[in-house]
Structure formats: structure tokens, C-alpha cells
Amino acid sequence: MRTQKHYEDMLSKNPNASIGFTLAADMVYAARHGSIKRGDDHGGDEWKNIARMLKQKYGERLTGDQVRHETAPLKTAAAALGRIKSERKNRRRRKK
């Protein structure tokens, strides 16, 4: 299991390294959930969506700054809020 702290340390120790989009997806997932079990969470839809978004937005490789931008507390909080189901969202979904 890898924690958000593990990935933060990795980025700070290797500031000029480029990061593959799958590792970056692990980092973003860990930032949103606190940790990731490598392998187990890769099959989940959320991880796949994160990986797809990162690859589309940045390509195969990301810089440390790009990963830090995607794991920023404000971005991860906004992603968490998007997952919250409200009665208003449920009504709108039922109308479709």
C-alpha cells in the first residue's frame, strides 16, 4: 500500500524526474483517498478515469509540477465533491 506521503516524498527527492501517466494516476488516486493498493485499485473505474484524463491532458509523461498540480488539495477536494450524490443530482439524473 502506498500513501499520499510516500508519493510526496518521491516527488521531492526527484524534482526533475518525469512520471508516467499510470504512476501519476496512482499519485492522484492516493491524494484523493489517502492511499492506494497497487494492483487492486487499478481495476476500478475511478482509477481508469484518472489515468485516461491524465494521458489525454499531458500525454505519456508528466513533470513533477504537473503531478503536484493534479494532486493539489483544492483539486482533490473538488473531485471528492463531484462524487457526492445530492437529492438535486438524483432528481436531475432520474429525468433523463
C-alpha positions as CSV (number, residue, x, y, z in Angstrom):
1,M,0.0,0.0,0.0
2,R,1.3,3.4,-1.0
3,T,0.3,6.5,0.8
4,Q,0.0,10.1,-0.3
5,K,3.0,10.9,1.9
6,H,5.1,8.3,0.0
7,Y,4.4,9.9,-3.3
8,E,5.0,13.4,-2.0
9,D,8.4,12.2,-0.7
10,M,9.1,10.6,-4.1
11,L,8.4,13.9,-5.9
12,S,10.5,16.0,-3.5
13,K,13.5,13.6,-3.8
14,N,13.4,13.5,-7.6
15,P,12.3,17.0,-8.7
16,N,13.5,16.7,-12.3
17,A,12.1,13.2,-12.9
18,S,9.4,12.6,-15.5
19,I,6.5,10.4,-14.3
20,G,4.5,8.0,-16.5
21,F,0.8,8.6,-16.6
22,T,0.0,5.4,-14.8
23,L,2.2,6.3,-11.8
24,A,0.7,9.8,-11.9
25,A,-2.7,8.2,-11.7
26,D,-1.6,6.3,-8.6
27,M,-0.5,9.6,-7.1
28,V,-3.7,11.4,-7.8
29,Y,-5.8,8.4,-6.5
30,A,-3.7,8.4,-3.3
31,A,-4.2,12.1,-2.9
32,R,-7.9,11.7,-3.2
33,H,-8.2,8.7,-0.9
34,G,-5.1,8.8,1.3
35,S,-3.6,5.6,-0.1
36,I,-3.7,3.1,-2.9
37,K,-3.2,-0.6,-3.0
38,R,-1.2,-1.0,-6.2
39,G,-2.8,-3.5,-8.4
40,D,-6.1,-3.8,-6.6
41,D,-7.3,-0.2,-7.4
42,H,-6.1,-0.3,-11.0
43,G,-9.2,-2.2,-12.0
44,G,-11.5,0.4,-10.6
45,D,-13.4,2.8,-12.8
46,E,-12.2,5.9,-10.9
47,W,-8.5,5.0,-11.3
48,K,-9.1,4.3,-15.0
49,N,-10.8,7.7,-15.5
50,I,-8.0,9.4,-13.7
51,A,-5.4,7.7,-15.9
52,R,-7.4,8.4,-19.1
53,M,-7.7,12.1,-18.1
54,L,-4.0,12.5,-17.4
55,K,-2.9,10.8,-20.6
56,Q,-5.3,13.0,-22.6
57,K,-4.3,16.2,-20.9
58,Y,-0.5,15.6,-20.6
59,G,0.5,12.7,-22.8
60,E,2.5,9.7,-21.7
61,R,4.9,11.6,-19.3
62,L,4.2,14.3,-16.7
63,T,6.6,16.6,-14.9
64,G,6.7,16.8,-11.1
65,D,4.9,20.2,-11.3
66,Q,2.1,18.8,-13.4
67,V,1.6,15.9,-10.9
68,R,1.7,18.4,-8.0
69,H,-0.9,20.5,-9.8
70,E,-3.2,17.5,-10.2
71,T,-2.8,16.4,-6.5
72,A,-3.3,19.9,-5.1
73,P,-5.7,19.9,-2.1
74,L,-8.2,22.1,-3.9
75,K,-8.4,19.8,-7.0
76,T,-8.8,16.7,-4.9
77,A,-11.5,18.3,-2.8
78,A,-13.3,19.4,-5.9
79,A,-13.1,15.8,-7.2
80,A,-14.5,14.5,-4.0
81,L,-17.4,16.9,-4.1
82,G,-18.2,15.8,-7.6
83,R,-18.7,12.3,-6.3
84,I,-21.2,13.4,-3.6
85,K,-24.8,12.4,-4.5
86,S,-27.3,15.1,-3.6
87,E,-31.0,14.9,-3.9
88,R,-30.9,17.6,-6.7
89,K,-28.4,15.5,-8.7
90,N,-30.6,12.4,-8.2
91,R,-33.7,14.2,-9.5
92,R,-31.9,15.5,-12.5
93,R,-30.5,12.0,-13.2
94,R,-34.0,10.5,-13.0
95,K,-35.4,12.9,-15.5
96,K,-33.0,11.8,-18.2
